[in-house]
Amino acid sequence: MIQEVKDIYIKQYRLFEQSLNGVRHDSIHQIRRKAIEQFEKLGFPTTKHEEWRFTNISPLTRIQFTPAYQVEAQEISEEQFNKISIKRLNGIKLIFINGKYSEKLSDKSFPKGIEISSLAHILQNENTSLHKIIEHFANIENNSFTSLNTSFLLEGVFIQIHANIEINEPIYLVYITTDTKTPLIIHPRNIIMVAKNSKASIIEHYISTENNSNFTNAVSEIRLDENAVLEHNKIQTESNNAFHIGSTYIEQLSKSKFTSNSIMIGGSLVRNNIYATLNGEETECTLNGLSLASGNQLIDNHTSIDHAKPNCSSREFYKAILDGKARGVFNGKIYVRKDSQKTDSKQTNKTLLLSDEATMNTKPQLEIFADDVKCTHGAAIGYLDSDSLFYLRSRGISENIARDILTYAFANDIIERITIEPIQEYLHNILFSRFKKARILTNE
């Protein structure tokens, strides 16, 4: 079955290549060809692969997805967009609907010192610098989904923030999937470059308007030059029938500061990969994550922080809340190279199980080849604290409401780390909505 599905994607690539006409001879398309050759070698991972031991992608291979570029572009109204997007968020908006750039809903003017464009627009012309960026960052050698994304490289966002620029308002990238006659596969590619002494915040938001089974295979490439600061928020609230595989690659140069907040809520099968390379001294990297899963959802977070230079610090804090028969995976690796002395790194993973049928597989890892470091890791899986529940109930609070309060507090520990208040409000509303639905089901 998996071999047959791989052949389908290769056939789709051949048709895609034919549609490019003269563009097939430029340098970017040579990267695509190299990527599809690597995908053909790798194929799809199975549970026999160590990195995919707890995540069976067979549900993903049972559906034949249609490439989004083959489907006629759709639009939604501004009113529809406002209903599903983050409220009260003032910032620069770039909107994509079923993988295609929406000029109607996107902003067209930007502050001085920043270049923003849809990737399709950039790719219309030969772009040597883009060629180098794509080859340098994303790992097509070991990641078949990144190889597949690169093979169909066509649309996404290119952001370049010039030196000594501070962008006060967030840049809001929204990928919306709508109801279509056939399940779609979408390959968004986001390229984000922050030059020295600059500061910005970016939001990647993946949403579904209907309860459909589309497949988003996203790749983001981020580079921070010296003393650059970036907060990157990835919010995934797609349909519970959707599939989402996302890989974010980060390179930091000296004294840069990067913060990632990954919030995974929707999706039937979700895999969120983050690969950070601390490639300059005195860099700081913080990875925060929250997964909310219920029913038969599977949410898998894989992270890797590579301390490639000395005198760097990293902090990682991931939480998951699992209900019903939901499954969670966390695999966090901290890698300290031989000459990366004075590394200071801490990793924590905590999971709250709301059901006896929910399961979590956690695997924190340290690979240390330097001798003067301070590195710790830890993981904990458990149920709501019985003493805390008793305390709240003794104050006249019902058991279900008490459970909601404790669950909210557990999640809010991650949400409050996000510095953009409208995102916090948006996520609080999702939590409250879930609690309300649960109370209706229990007739409380």
C-alpha positions in Angstrom: 0.0 0.0 0.0 2.7 2.5 1.0 4.7 1.8 -2.2 1.6 2.4 -4.2 1.0 5.7 -2.5 4.6 6.7 -3.1 4.2 6.0 -6.8 1.0 8.2 -6.9 3.0 11.1 -5.5 5.8 10.6 -8.0 3.2 10.5 -10.8 1.7 13.8 -9.4 5.2 15.3 -9.5 5.6 14.4 -13.2 2.4 16.1 -14.0 3.4 19.1 -11.9 6.7 19.3 -13.7 4.9 19.3 -17.1 2.7 22.2 -16.0 5.8 24.4 -15.3 6.8 24.6 -19.0 10.0 26.7 -19.4 10.5 27.1 -15.6 11.6 23.5 -15.6 15.1 24.6 -16.6 15.8 27.2 -13.8 17.9 26.6 -10.7 14.9 26.3 -8.3 13.5 23.4 -10.4 16.8 21.6 -10.1 16.2 21.6 -6.4 12.7 20.2 -6.9 14.1 17.4 -9.0 16.8 16.6 -6.5 14.1 16.5 -3.8 11.7 14.1 -5.7 14.7 11.8 -6.3 15.4 11.8 -2.5 11.7 11.2 -1.8 11.8 8.3 -4.1 14.7 6.8 -2.2 13.2 7.5 1.3 9.6 6.7 0.7 7.2 7.2 3.6 8.4 6.3 7.1 6.9 3.4 9.0 6.9 2.4 12.6 10.1 0.5 12.0 11.8 3.8 11.7 13.0 4.9 15.2 11.8 8.5 14.7 8.3 7.3 13.7 8.1 4.4 16.2 4.9 5.7 17.9 3.3 7.4 14.9 1.7 5.2 12.3 1.0 7.2 9.1 -1.1 4.5 7.4 -4.3 6.6 7.8 -2.6 9.3 5.8 -1.8 6.8 3.0 -5.4 5.5 2.6 -6.6 8.8 1.1 -5.7 9.9 -2.4 -5.2 13.7 -2.2 -5.4 16.0 -5.1 -2.6 18.6 -5.4 -4.0 22.1 -4.5 -2.5 23.7 -7.6 -4.9 21.6 -9.8 -8.0 23.0 -8.1 -9.6 26.3 -9.0 -8.8 29.1 -6.6 -11.4 29.9 -4.0 -12.1 33.0 -2.0 -14.0 33.6 1.3 -15.5 36.8 2.4 -13.8 39.2 4.9 -16.7 38.4 7.3 -16.0 34.7 7.0 -12.4 35.3 7.6 -13.0 37.4 10.7 -15.2 34.7 12.2 -12.4 32.0 12.1 -9.3 34.1 12.6 -7.7 35.6 15.7 -9.8 38.6 16.8 -8.4 42.1 17.6 -5.1 41.2 16.0 -3.5 44.3 14.5 -0.7 43.3 12.1 0.3 42.5 8.6 -1.9 39.8 7.1 -1.0 37.3 4.3 -3.9 34.9 3.6 -3.8 31.6 1.7 -6.9 29.7 0.8 -6.4 26.0 -0.2 -2.8 26.7 -0.8 -3.3 29.8 -3.0 -2.5 33.4 -2.1 -5.5 35.5 -1.6 -4.8 39.0 -2.9 -8.2 40.1 -1.9 -7.8 39.4 1.9 -4.0 40.0 2.2 -2.3 43.3 3.0 -0.4 44.9 0.2 1.6 47.7 1.8 4.3 47.1 4.5 6.5 49.1 6.8 9.9 50.4 5.6 12.7 47.9 6.1 10.6 44.8 5.4 10.0 42.8 2.3 7.1 40.4 2.1 5.8 38.5 -0.9 4.0 35.3 -1.8 6.6 32.7 -2.8 4.9 32.2 -6.2 5.6 35.8 -7.0 9.3 35.4 -6.1 9.6 32.2 -8.1 8.4 33.8 -11.3 12.0 35.1 -11.7 15.3 33.4 -11.3 16.4 34.0 -7.7 19.9 32.9 -6.8 19.6 33.9 -3.1 16.4 32.0 -2.7 18.1 29.0 -4.3 20.9 29.1 -1.7 18.4 29.6 1.2 16.4 26.5 0.2 19.4 24.3 -0.3 21.0 25.5 3.0 18.1 25.0 5.4 15.6 22.3 4.9 16.8 18.7 5.3 15.6 16.7 2.4 18.1 14.0 3.0 16.4 12.4 6.0 12.9 13.8 6.0 10.6 12.4 3.3 7.9 15.0 4.0 10.3 17.9 3.6 11.5 16.2 0.4 7.9 16.0 -0.8 7.3 19.7 0.1 10.4 20.8 -1.8 9.4 18.7 -4.8 6.2 20.7 -5.1 7.7 24.0 -4.1 5.3 26.6 -5.5 3.5 28.8 -2.9 4.1 30.2 0.5 5.6 33.3 2.0 9.0 35.1 1.7 9.8 37.5 4.5 13.0 39.5 4.8 13.4 42.0 7.6 16.4 44.3 7.1 19.0 45.2 9.7 18.2 47.5 12.6 14.4 47.3 12.1 11.8 46.6 14.9 8.4 45.5 13.7 6.0 46.3 16.5 2.9 44.5 15.0 2.9 40.8 14.3 3.0 39.3 10.8 0.0 37.0 10.5 0.3 34.2 8.0 -3.0 32.3 7.6 -3.5 29.0 5.7 -7.2 28.2 5.3 -8.6 25.0 3.9 -12.2 25.0 2.8 -14.7 22.4 1.8 -13.8 21.0 -1.7 -15.1 18.1 -3.8 -11.9 16.2 -3.2 -9.4 16.0 -0.3 -6.5 18.4 -1.1 -2.7 18.2 -0.4 -1.1 21.5 0.2 2.6 22.2 0.5 3.1 25.7 2.1 6.7 27.0 2.2 7.6 29.9 4.5 11.0 31.5 4.3 11.7 34.0 7.1 15.0 36.0 7.3 15.7 38.4 10.2 18.8 40.6 9.7 21.1 41.7 12.6 19.7 43.9 15.4 16.1 43.4 14.2 13.1 42.3 16.1 9.8 40.8 14.9 7.0 38.4 15.8 5.3 36.0 13.3 2.2 33.9 13.6 1.5 30.9 11.4 -2.1 29.8 11.7 -3.6 26.8 10.0 -7.4 26.7 10.0 -10.2 24.6 8.4 -13.6 26.1 7.6 -15.2 22.6 7.4 -14.7 19.2 8.9 -12.8 17.9 5.9 -9.8 15.6 5.4 -7.2 17.8 3.7 -3.5 17.2 4.1 -1.2 20.2 5.0 2.5 19.4 4.5 4.2 22.6 5.6 7.9 23.6 5.9 9.2 26.9 7.4 12.8 28.1 7.2 13.9 30.7 9.7 17.3 32.5 9.9 18.3 35.0 12.6 21.4 37.0 12.1 23.5 38.5 14.9 21.5 40.0 17.7 18.2 39.4 16.0 15.0 38.6 18.0 12.0 36.6 16.8 8.9 35.2 18.4 7.4 32.5 16.2 3.9 31.3 17.0 2.5 28.3 15.2 -1.2 27.7 15.9 -2.8 24.6 14.3 -6.6 24.4 14.6 -7.6 22.5 11.5 -10.4 20.0 11.2 -10.3 16.9 13.4 -10.4 14.9 10.2 -7.4 16.8 8.7 -3.8 15.7 8.5 -0.9 18.0 9.3 2.8 17.4 8.9 4.9 20.5 9.7 8.7 21.0 9.9 10.3 24.2 11.1 14.1 24.7 10.6 15.8 27.5 12.5 19.4 28.8 12.3 20.6 31.3 14.9 23.7 33.4 14.7 25.5 34.9 17.7 23.5 36.7 20.4 20.2 36.1 18.6 17.1 35.2 20.6 14.4 32.9 19.2 11.2 31.8 20.9 8.8 29.2 19.5 5.2 28.7 20.7 3.7 25.6 19.1 0.0 25.1 19.8 -1.5 21.9 18.3 -5.2 21.5 18.7 -6.9 20.2 15.5 -6.0 17.3 13.1 -6.6 13.6 13.1 -2.9 12.9 12.7 -0.4 15.7 13.4 3.4 15.7 13.4 5.1 18.9 14.4 8.9 18.9 13.9 11.2 21.7 15.1 15.0 21.7 14.3 17.0 24.5 15.8 20.7 25.0 15.2 22.5 27.4 17.6 25.2 28.5 15.2 26.7 31.4 17.0 27.9 32.1 20.6 25.6 33.6 23.2 22.4 32.6 21.4 19.2 31.9 23.3 16.6 29.4 22.1 13.2 28.8 23.8 10.7 26.2 22.6 7.3 26.1 24.2 4.5 23.7 23.1 0.9 22.8 24.0 -1.1 19.9 22.5 -4.9 19.4 23.1 -6.2 16.1 21.8 -9.4 14.1 22.3 -11.3 11.4 20.5 -8.9 9.4 18.3 -6.5 12.3 17.6 -2.8 11.7 17.4 -0.4 14.6 18.0 3.3 14.0 17.8 5.9 16.7 18.7 9.5 16.1 17.7 12.1 18.7 18.6 15.9 18.9 18.1 18.2 21.7 19.5 21.7 21.5 18.2 24.2 23.5 20.3 26.8 24.0 17.6 28.7 26.8 19.4 29.8 27.4 23.0 28.1 29.7 25.5 24.6 29.2 24.4 21.4 28.5 26.3 18.1 26.7 25.4 14.9 26.1 27.3 12.2 23.7 26.2 8.8 23.2 27.9 6.1 21.1 26.2 2.8 20.1 27.7 0.0 17.9 26.4 -3.6 17.3 27.5 -5.1 14.1 26.3 -8.7 13.0 26.6 -10.8 10.1 25.1 -8.6 7.7 23.2 -6.2 10.4 22.1 -2.5 9.6 21.7 0.4 11.9 22.2 4.1 11.7 21.4 7.0 13.9 22.5 10.5 13.3 21.4 12.9 16.1 22.4 16.6 15.9 21.6 19.3 18.2 22.9 22.6 17.8 21.1 25.8 19.4 22.4 28.8 19.3 20.1 32.3 18.6 21.3 33.5 22.2 21.4 30.2 23.7 22.7 31.4 24.4 26.2 29.4 26.4 28.7 26.1 25.1 27.2 23.1 25.7 29.5 20.1 23.7 28.5 16.9 22.5 30.2 14.0 20.4 28.7 10.7 19.5 30.4 7.7 17.6 29.1 4.5 17.2 31.1 1.3 15.3 30.1 -2.1 15.5 31.7 -4.3 12.4 31.0 -8.1 13.1 31.3 -9.0 9.5 30.4 -7.9 6.0 31.2 -7.8 5.3 27.5 -5.5 8.2 26.5 -1.8 7.3 26.0 1.4 9.3 25.9 4.8 8.2 24.6 7.6 10.6 25.7 11.3 10.3 25.0 13.5 13.2 26.2 17.1 12.8 24.9 20.5 14.3 25.7 23.5 13.8 23.5 26.5 15.6 25.1 30.0 15.6 23.7 31.4 18.5 25.8 32.4 18.3 29.4 31.7 21.8 30.8 27.9 22.0 30.4 24.7 22.3 32.4 22.0 20.2 30.9 18.9 18.6 32.4 15.7 17.0 31.2 12.6 15.4 32.6 9.2 14.1 31.8 6.0 13.5 33.8 2.7 11.8 32.9 -0.3 11.8 35.2 -3.9 12.6 36.1 -5.3 15.6 37.8 -4.1 15.9 41.4 -6.6 14.4 43.8 -5.7 16.8 46.6 -6.3 19.8 44.4 -9.6 18.3 43.3 -10.7 17.7 46.9 -9.7 21.2 47.9 -11.9 22.8 45.2 -14.8 20.4 45.8 -14.7 21.2 49.5 -15.4 24.9 48.5 -18.7 23.8 46.9 -17.4 23.4 43.3 -18.7 20.5 41.3 -16.3 17.8 40.2 -16.5 18.6 36.5 -16.0 22.4 37.1 -13.1 21.6 39.4 -11.5 19.4 36.7 -12.0 22.3 34.2 -10.2 24.7 36.5 -7.2 22.5 37.0 -7.0 21.6 33.3 -7.2 25.3 32.4 -4.4 26.1 34.8 -2.3 23.3 33.4 -2.7 24.7 29.8 -2.4 28.3 30.7 1.1 27.8 31.9 2.1 27.6 28.2 -0.5 30.0 26.8 0.7 32.9 29.1 4.2 32.5 27.7 2.9 34.0 24.4 3.4 37.7 24.4 0.6 38.6 21.9 -2.6 39.1 23.9 -5.1 38.4 21.1 -3.5 34.9 20.7 -4.0 34.2 24.4 -7.6 35.3 24.2 -8.2 33.2 21.1 -6.8 30.1 22.8 -8.7 30.8 26.1 -11.9 30.8 24.1 -11.0 27.5 22.5 -10.5 26.0 26.0 -13.7 27.5 27.4 -15.6 26.2 24.3 -14.3 22.7 25.0 -15.3 22.8 28.6 -18.8 24.0 27.7 -19.2 21.2 25.2 -18.1 18.7 27.8 -20.6 20.1 30.3 -23.4 19.7 27.8 -22.5 16.1 27.2 -22.5 15.4 30.9 -25.8 17.4 31.3 -24.2 19.8 33.8 
